[in-house]
Amino acid sequence: MAENTKKDAKAAVPKPKKKAAPKKKIAMTGNEYLEYKGKKLVRVGNEIRYGSADDPYIACFRLEDNEELNDLTVSKRVIIELKTNEGKASKLMRQAERDGLYRAFDIGMFWLDQALEAAKTMK
């Protein structure tokens, strides 16, 4: 009976909570984002944004259907959007859908370059 009370006493004592490991600080290198042809590539969830924060337009790529290929996740269907770069108030200018990120990125870059050229000539 004395053993039962010892077990009950141990069960009644709450275990101390484990402290979370301190977050590692990333050394700032001056280039926190991946860049391609002078414009930033930023992935947020299943969306890749391509463009500069100073430009009036930005290209967005939404990765819709993903497929596992060995140890990689490959996007089958990608939705391309050309938007104005106005934060939450951005407007959709063009939209299309392509199979694979390569084809989507090809048309998205073309749209973005075309829109930026047109914006420069209008100034």
C-alpha positions as CSV (number, residue, x, y, z in Angstrom):
1,M,0.0,0.0,0.0
2,A,2.9,2.3,0.7
3,E,4.1,1.7,-2.9
4,N,0.7,2.8,-4.3
5,T,0.9,6.1,-2.4
6,K,4.4,6.7,-3.7
7,K,3.2,6.1,-7.3
8,D,0.2,8.4,-6.7
9,A,2.4,11.1,-5.3
10,K,4.8,10.9,-8.3
11,A,1.8,11.1,-10.7
12,A,0.4,14.1,-8.9
13,V,3.6,16.2,-9.2
14,P,3.6,18.0,-12.5
15,K,6.6,17.6,-14.7
16,P,8.6,20.7,-15.5
17,K,8.0,22.1,-19.0
18,K,10.9,21.8,-21.4
19,K,12.3,25.1,-22.5
20,A,12.3,25.7,-26.2
21,A,15.7,25.7,-27.8
22,P,16.9,29.3,-28.6
23,K,16.4,30.3,-32.2
24,K,19.5,30.4,-34.3
25,K,20.2,33.8,-35.7
26,I,21.0,34.0,-39.4
27,A,24.0,36.0,-40.3
28,M,23.0,38.9,-42.5
29,T,24.9,38.7,-45.7
30,G,23.3,41.7,-47.4
31,N,21.5,39.3,-49.8
32,E,18.7,37.6,-47.8
33,Y,16.7,36.6,-50.9
34,L,17.4,34.6,-54.0
35,E,17.8,36.8,-57.1
36,Y,17.3,36.0,-60.7
37,K,18.3,38.6,-63.4
38,G,18.4,41.4,-60.8
39,K,15.0,40.8,-59.3
40,K,14.1,39.0,-56.1
41,L,12.5,35.6,-55.9
42,V,10.5,35.2,-52.7
43,R,8.5,32.1,-51.8
44,V,5.5,32.5,-49.4
45,G,3.7,29.1,-48.9
46,N,2.7,27.9,-52.3
47,E,3.3,31.2,-54.0
48,I,6.5,32.5,-55.6
49,R,6.8,36.3,-56.1
50,Y,9.2,37.7,-58.7
51,G,10.1,41.3,-59.0
52,S,11.6,44.3,-57.3
53,A,9.8,46.3,-54.5
54,D,10.5,49.5,-56.4
55,D,8.9,48.4,-59.7
56,P,5.2,49.1,-60.5
57,Y,4.5,45.4,-61.4
58,I,5.3,42.0,-59.9
59,A,4.8,38.5,-61.2
60,C,3.2,35.8,-58.9
61,F,3.3,32.1,-59.4
62,R,0.8,30.0,-57.5
63,L,1.9,26.3,-57.3
64,E,-1.4,24.3,-57.5
65,D,-0.8,20.6,-58.1
66,N,2.3,19.1,-56.6
67,E,3.7,15.6,-57.3
68,E,6.3,13.7,-55.4
69,L,9.2,12.7,-57.6
70,N,11.8,10.6,-55.7
71,D,12.6,13.0,-52.8
72,L,11.5,16.2,-54.5
73,T,8.1,18.0,-54.8
74,V,7.5,19.0,-58.4
75,S,4.7,21.4,-59.4
76,K,2.5,20.2,-62.2
77,R,0.1,23.1,-62.5
78,V,1.2,26.7,-62.0
79,I,-1.1,29.8,-62.2
80,I,0.8,33.0,-63.4
81,E,-0.5,36.4,-62.3
82,L,0.9,39.8,-63.3
83,K,-0.1,42.3,-60.6
84,T,0.5,45.9,-59.7
85,N,2.9,46.3,-56.9
86,E,0.8,48.2,-54.4
87,G,0.7,45.9,-51.4
88,K,-2.7,44.7,-50.4
89,A,-4.4,47.0,-52.9
90,S,-2.7,45.3,-55.9
91,K,-4.7,44.8,-59.0
92,L,-4.6,41.7,-61.2
93,M,-3.5,42.7,-64.7
94,R,-3.1,39.3,-66.5
95,Q,-3.5,35.6,-65.5
96,A,-2.7,32.3,-67.2
97,E,-2.1,28.7,-66.3
98,R,0.8,26.5,-67.4
99,D,2.1,23.0,-66.8
100,G,5.3,23.1,-64.9
101,L,7.3,25.9,-63.3
102,Y,9.7,26.3,-66.2
103,R,6.9,27.2,-68.7
104,A,5.1,29.4,-66.1
105,F,8.3,31.3,-65.3
106,D,9.0,31.8,-68.9
107,I,5.7,33.6,-69.6
108,G,5.7,35.4,-66.3
109,M,9.1,36.9,-66.9
110,F,8.0,38.0,-70.4
111,W,4.8,39.7,-69.0
112,L,6.8,41.4,-66.3
113,D,9.5,42.7,-68.6
114,Q,6.9,43.9,-71.1
115,A,4.8,45.7,-68.4
116,L,7.9,47.4,-66.9
117,E,9.0,48.6,-70.4
118,A,5.6,50.0,-71.0
119,A,5.6,51.7,-67.6
120,K,9.0,53.3,-68.4
121,T,7.9,54.7,-71.7
122,M,4.7,56.2,-70.2
123,K,6.8,58.3,-67.6
